[in-house]
């Protein structure tokens, strides 16, 4: 009987030691997994913060350009009212005001950003693009309104981030290395 008691106490010490080792291994594994997850979350939040900062910098530049365009449109409208060249609302696109706006804004550079004007049958569009990141632009498009009938000189048609990178489809699957 003494031999039985000695063996059972030895087995009890061994099983509790194995349990402690198993628990320590589990805790170490969970610690490494949580550290890895925290590191990837941190790098993701840094990339998102950089992207947001770049967007707000580009948006700020676009707002400065928009302010310059607004001042130019305001001065052109005042000059048009003083010269009585506004025209009627039916032929507003044919009025000298639009010609003056195109002359004042088309092809100029504000903050090293080129401004372009495009006249269509229905409206006059002013557009510019502010660089955002390596392969992205902040695309801004304004429609010039009839300042005699509206409270503003323009309406924002588009304020959108666009990608300039071309996507290339890769259909290849390298399942086995090529042996030469």
C-alpha positions as a printed Julia matrix, in Angstrom:
180×3 Matrix{Float64}:
   0.0    0.0     0.0
   2.84   2.36    0.65
   3.96   1.96   -2.93
   0.49   2.95   -4.16
   0.47   6.08   -2.05
   3.92   7.08   -3.26
   2.94   6.61   -6.88
  -0.3    8.52   -6.55
   1.45  11.49   -4.9
   4.03  11.49   -7.69
   1.25  11.41  -10.32
  -0.56  14.27   -8.54
   2.57  16.41   -8.58
   3.17  15.67  -12.28
  -0.4   16.38  -13.41
  -0.52  19.72  -11.59
   2.86  20.66  -13.09
   1.6   19.75  -16.57
  -1.53  21.8   -15.98
   0.55  24.81  -14.9
   2.83  24.47  -17.97
  -0.22  24.2   -20.24
  -1.81  27.3   -18.67
   1.45  29.25  -19.02
   1.74  28.25  -22.68
  -1.87  29.29  -23.3
  -1.31  32.66  -21.6
   1.9   33.24  -23.56
   0.12  32.39  -26.82
  -2.78  34.75  -26.05
  -0.3   37.5   -25.05
   1.57  37.15  -28.36
  -1.69  37.16  -30.33
  -2.99  40.25  -28.53
   0.36  42.02  -29.03
   0.26  41.2   -32.74
  -3.33  42.4   -33.01
  -2.53  45.63  -31.15
   0.46  46.29  -33.42
  -1.59  45.8   -36.59
  -4.39  48.01  -35.2
  -1.83  50.7   -34.38
  -0.3   50.63  -37.87
  -3.79  50.76  -39.43
  -4.75  53.76  -37.29
  -1.49  55.5   -38.27
  -2.22  54.95  -41.98
  -5.79  56.2   -41.54
  -4.58  59.27  -39.63
  -2.08  60.03  -42.41
  -4.78  59.59  -45.06
  -7.19  61.86  -43.15
  -4.45  64.47  -42.67
  -3.59  64.39  -46.38
  -7.29  64.71  -47.27
  -7.78  67.69  -44.97
  -4.62  69.36  -46.34
  -5.89  68.91  -49.91
  -9.36  70.05  -48.88
  -7.86  73.14  -47.27
  -5.97  73.96  -50.47
  -9.16  73.41  -52.47
 -11.02  75.8   -50.13
  -8.35  78.48  -50.65
  -8.7   78.06  -54.42
 -12.49  78.15  -54.09
 -12.22  81.41  -52.15
 -10.09  82.94  -54.94
 -12.64  81.8   -57.53
 -15.46  83.25  -55.4
 -13.67  86.6   -55.18
 -13.07  86.6   -58.94
 -16.73  85.75  -59.64
 -17.85  88.45  -57.24
 -15.65  91.09  -58.87
 -16.76  90.01  -62.34
 -20.43  90.17  -61.29
 -19.97  93.65  -59.82
 -18.27  94.82  -62.98
 -21.06  93.29  -65.07
 -23.74  95.04  -62.99
 -21.94  98.38  -63.21
 -21.59  98.01  -66.99
 -25.18  96.74  -67.34
 -24.02  93.69  -69.32
 -25.81  91.02  -67.32
 -28.41  90.18  -69.96
 -31.73  88.47  -69.38
 -32.05  85.15  -67.61
 -33.07  83.37  -70.85
 -29.8   84.13  -72.62
 -27.63  84.32  -69.53
 -25.1   81.83  -70.92
 -24.67  84.08  -73.96
 -24.11  87.16  -71.82
 -20.77  88.94  -71.68
 -20.6   88.01  -67.97
 -19.77  84.4   -68.86
 -17.18  85.56  -71.37
 -15.62  87.72  -68.65
 -15.64  84.77  -66.2
 -13.96  82.52  -68.77
 -11.4   85.22  -69.56
 -10.67  85.75  -65.85
 -10.44  82.09  -64.79
  -9.71  79.76  -67.71
  -6.13  78.5   -67.67
  -4.95  80.49  -64.66
  -2.95  78.97  -61.81
  -3.98  79.4   -58.18
  -1.66  77.79  -55.61
   0.04  75.93  -58.5
  -3.29  74.34  -59.46
  -4.61  74.89  -62.97
  -8.21  76.12  -63.3
 -10.25  75.22  -66.36
 -13.61  76.5   -67.6
 -15.9   74.58  -69.9
 -19.03  76.07  -71.44
 -21.83  73.74  -72.5
 -25.35  74.35  -73.75
 -26.79  74.5   -70.26
 -24.06  75.87  -67.99
 -20.52  77.02  -67.39
 -18.36  74.62  -65.39
 -15.19  75.55  -63.51
 -13.0   72.62  -62.48
  -9.66  71.93  -60.82
  -7.86  69.01  -59.21
  -5.77  69.14  -56.04
  -3.16  66.37  -55.49
  -4.01  64.28  -52.44
  -1.64  61.32  -52.19
   0.58  59.42  -54.61
  -2.23  58.2   -56.82
  -5.22  60.27  -55.71
  -6.66  63.68  -56.54
  -9.37  65.82  -54.99
 -11.57  66.66  -58.0
 -13.64  69.85  -57.64
 -16.27  70.99  -60.13
 -18.34  74.17  -59.85
 -21.3   75.32  -61.91
 -21.53  79.08  -62.35
 -25.04  80.3   -61.6
 -27.01  83.35  -62.67
 -26.04  85.72  -59.86
 -29.1   87.89  -60.54
 -31.44  84.97  -59.8
 -29.44  83.05  -57.15
 -27.84  83.98  -53.86
 -24.5   82.45  -54.83
 -22.18  82.77  -57.8
 -21.68  79.02  -58.12
 -22.91  75.61  -56.97
 -20.52  72.84  -56.03
 -21.21  70.02  -58.45
 -18.42  67.66  -57.37
 -16.01  67.45  -54.43
 -14.65  63.95  -54.77
 -11.47  61.93  -54.23
 -10.52  60.11  -57.41
  -7.81  57.57  -58.14
  -5.3   58.2   -60.91
  -3.77  54.73  -60.73
  -4.77  52.24  -63.39
  -5.85  48.81  -62.24
  -4.24  45.88  -63.97
  -5.92  42.5   -63.8
  -3.6   39.63  -62.89
  -5.18  36.32  -63.89
  -2.09  34.2   -63.36
  -1.97  31.59  -60.63
   1.5   30.29  -59.86
   0.63  27.01  -58.23
   3.8   25.19  -59.19
   7.21  26.7   -59.82
   8.48  26.59  -63.37
  11.39  24.21  -63.69
  13.94  25.1   -66.32
